């Protein structure tokens, strides 16, 4: 019977880049870890990188299933020929054996928090969540037939994900058992998000599943673009061009996929960002309005009231 022993590392410094590339390309064949201690098995271990830095450029790394996010600041990840800006409150996912490049170049330090899920850990979690109970009882360490794949897109870091990340961040010397339980829960929640995307994909009007998959991929490229350019004036022509679709074909597909128009989606994202800035910063209301692409604070306040039911100043006054 195959038995796999998990290994999880929490690092506050990036490991040597050339060493990491070599290890990743060879699937940690020599079982050597960053500290020099032997790993219990081949393949990527679980790695949590909680690093604060102004600048880094880590290019073309063959990674495991990974979550890229930041506690503070901003980073950029390139994967599948797309360069994605990752702001606070978002995370980006890359898949196993996918090459990624991580860049940070900020005036203030960025506290990046990246979770690299170990190869066998990923397989075992997916197995436990997808196989039937009798299969798991007969062969507890059975690996799934299909590889776990996620869409390369930005996900909003909801309260559930935030909770897991902050718990892990605040306990760097946590018991390994507790840490693996948190990573298991985090991946389970990630799977739910992927299933939500697959439900959207199933709604799209196309006969072939491959066509629906391609449409969703293009629409997610548009939503990623919106998140990165929320402070700019965004037109239908511009967004349709990002998705390589004709303008009104794009509009129809976007409404089917997300249940609202691009304008409604942009407005909701601006209001959500505005609420975060009101709660977590000392910026003046007119500064928040400007940062979100509004011409003036009055137009921001009106839209905010229509969505939230109170004005920005009233929300701030109500905060403890």
N, C-alpha and C positions, 0 to 999 in steps of 0.2 A: 504493500500500500504506500502510495506517495504521501509524504508529509512535508509541508512547507512551514518554515518558521519565519514570522514577519520581522522586519527590521524597520525602524523609523528613526530618522535623524532630524533634529532641529538645529539649523545653522544660522548664525548671525553675520557670517561673512561668505561671500561667493567663493566656491572652491576654484582652484587653478583651472583656467579655461581649457588649455591644451590637454591637461590630464583628464578633465571631464569629457572632452570630445572623444578622446581615445577610449575611455571606459564605456561611454555610451555606444560608440560604434561596435564595440566588442561585447555588448550586453553584460558588462561587468563579469566577464568570463573568469578573471582571476579572483573575484570576490573581495576585492580590496576596497575599503571605504575611505572617506575623506580623512579620517583620523588615523588610518593605517591599520585599524582593527579589521579582522576578516569578517565579511558578511556571511550570514548563515546559508545563503543561496545565491545563484547567479541571477542576473537581471537587475533592473533598477529597484532599489529599496524605496520605501516611503521617505520623501525628503520635504521638509518645510523650511523655506528660506525667508527669514524675517530680517531683512537687511536695510539699513539706512545709508543712502549715498546720494551725492549730487550728480555723479556721472558713472556710467558703465556702458560698455558695448560688448555684448556676448552673442556672437554671431554663429548661425548655422549649426545649432546643436540638435542632435537627434534625441528627442525627449520621450518620456512616457506620457500617459494621460495627465494633463496639467491644468491647473487653475492659476491665472495671473491676475493679481489685484493689488491695491495699494491702501494701506491704512491712512497715509497722508501723501499728497503729491500725485504725480502723473508719470506714467511710463508708456512705452510703445513696444508692441510685439508685432513681428512680421511672421506670417505663416501662410502657406498656400498662395504665395505671391501677393498677399494683401498686408498692408501696414496699418495697424489698428492702434489708435490712441486710447489708453485705458485711464479714465479719470476716476476719482474717488466715487464710491458707491456703485461701481461696475466691476465685473470680472469677465475675463476672456478665456476660452477653453481651446486647448490644442490636444490632438489625439496621439496615441501611442505610435512611435516610429515616425512621427511628423517632425520635420525640421523647423526650428523656430529661432528667431533673433530677438533678444531683449535689449532695449535701449532706454537709458535714463540720462537726461541732460537738462537739469533744472537749477535755478538760482538757489532755491531752498532745498534741503535734503528731502528726497522721496523715501518714505518707509514702505518698501515693497514687501508684499506677503504672498509668496508663491507656493502652491502646494503641488508637488510632483508625486502622483500616486504610483506606488511600486507595481511592477508588471504583474506579479502573481496576486498581489492584493486586489488589483482591479479585476482580474479574472475570477477570483473567489467571491468578491462582492456581487459581481454580475451573476455568477452561478447561483448564489444563495437567493437572489431576488428573482431569478427567471426560471430555474428548474423546479420540477415538482418535488414534493416531500419524499415520495418513494425513491426517486432518483438520488436525492441527497443522502438518504439513509443507506442505500445500497453502495454508493461510492461517495463518501464525504468530500473527497478532494478532486472530484471530477471537474474538469475545465469545460466551459461552454464551447459549443461548436462554432459559434460566430464571434468575431471580435467586437468589442464594445466601441462604438463610434458616436461622436457628438458633432453637432454643427459648430463650425468655427464662427462664433458670433459673440457679441457683447450681451451679457445678461445683467439685469439690474440686481444689485446685491440687496435682496430683501432682508427682512428681520431675521428669518431663519438662518440664512447664510451668514449674516452679520454676527449672530449669536455664536455660531460654531467658530468663526474666525477669531472673534475677540476672546472666547474661552481658551482656545489653543494659544493665542498670543500671550495671554496673561499667565500661562503656566508652562514656561519653556522647559522646566525640569519635571514635567508631569510623568506619572506612572505610565509605562508603555501600553498597558492594557487599556487604561482610560483614553489614551491618545488614539489608539486604533479604533476604539468605539466611536470617538468623535469623527474620525476620518470616514468610518463606515456610514455614519449618519449623514455626513456632508455629501458623500457620493450618492447615497440614496435620494437625497433632495435634488441633486444634480440630474439624476435619472428622471425624476418627475418633471423637471423643466424640459428635458429632451422629449419626453412623451407628449408634453403640451405642444411642442413644435410639430411633432408628427401628426397630432390631431389637426393642426392648422394645415399641414401639407395634404392630409386626406380630403379636406374641403375644397381644394383648388380644382378648377374645372379643366381637367386634362385626362385623356384616356390612358396614357402610359404613366406608370409610377415614376419612371425616370424623368419624365417631363415635369411632373408635380415637384419632384425633388429639385430640379433645376430652377423652377419658378421660385420656390421658397428660398433657395440659396441667393437668388438675385434680390428678392424682397428684403432679406436679412442684411444684405450689403447696403441697402438703402437705409434701413433703421440704424445700422452702425454709423453711416454717414451723418444721419440726423443727430445722433448723440454727440458726434465730434464737431458739428457745425451748428449747434443749437442757437448760438449767438448771432448767426447770419440770417439774411433774408433768403429763404429757400423757396424756389419756384417748382411747379409741377414738371416743367421741362427739365430742370436741373436734376431733380430726383429720378425722373424716368430715365435720363441719360446714365445716371449712376447704375441703375438696374438693367441697362441695355434693353429697354422696352419702349414702345411708343407711348406717348403721353396718356392717352385715354385707356389703352390696354393696361398700363401700369395702375391708373386710378381704380379701374374695376377690380383688378386682382388684389390690390392693397386693401380695398374695402371688404372683399370676401375673406381675406386672410386674417385681418386684425379687427374687423367689425367697426371700423371708423375710417374716415378719410385721412390722407396725409396731413392736412391742415389740423384736423382734430387731434391726431397723434402728436404733432409738434406742439400744439397748445397745451395738451396734458403734460407733456414732458417739461415744458417751460415752467408750468405751474408747480409741478413736483420738485423741480430744481429750485424754484423760488422758495418753496416751503423749507427745503433743507438749508438754504442760505439764511433765511430769516431765523431759523432755530439755532443754527450752529456757527454763525458769524456775527460780527458787529457792523457789517456793511450797512450803509444807509439804503433806504428803499429805492432811491433814484439810482444808486450804484448797482443794486441787484437788477433793477429793470434794464439798465444799459448792458449788463453782462449777459442777459438773456435775449438780447436783440430787440427790445422794445424801444420805440422812439422816445418815449418819456414815461415817467412814473405813473401818470394818469391812466394811460392805456393798459399798463401792467396791473394797476389796482383794479380797474374795471373787470378785466379778464379774471383776475384772481378771485374777486368777489363772486363772479358768475360760476366759478368752479368750486370754490371752497365755502362760500356763504358768509365770509367775513373779509374785511379789507386787510392788506398786509400789516398796516399799523396796528389794527386790532389784534391780530394774531401775535405780534411781537409783544404788545402790552399784556397779553394774557399769559405769556410764558413765565415760569417761576424764576 
